[in-house]
Amino acid sequence: MKRALLCVVVFFFIKDESSAHPLKMAYTSVKYSAVKKVFEITHRVFQDDFENTLREEYNYSGGDVFINQKNQITQKFVNDFFQKNFSIKFNKTAVNLKFVKTEQKNQMGIIVYYETEKVDLSKISSIQIYNFIMMESFKEQVNMFHLNINDEIKRTIKFEIDKTNENLLF
């Protein structure tokens, strides 16, 4: 009996530790598409952290974000979250980000796609980025940001709780 109880307790702790992950990170890629003349924005977040944040900080009760991605209420929660926690400006002018789609990666990550309206790249002299993704839930959150403009301009920036804004000059 004691052996069976010990096995159950050990299984519970092993299962519990494997479902949690100590790494609190999100990744955002902003890439200029010369063909479409828009910036394509890709956010990658851990699905469990993202769904917990939506539930705890935004009162989301729609279940699995990926399964319910076509549901208008789920789309609104996802879009509201990213619009609140990420923004980009060109020459200090706010850029409208259009939601494109959501994907699931390896049953672990959620990928959310946005794009800008058409942009005249020659008129951009600065880009301002605000990145607070998941930081309201996790103070140890680290957000990696990568910018790629025609493979000529490449920048990688690390955002943390005490550094959520960046200004890039060209």
Order of alpha helices (4+ residues) and beta strands (2+ residues): alpha-beta-beta-alpha-alpha-beta-beta-beta-beta-beta-beta-beta-beta
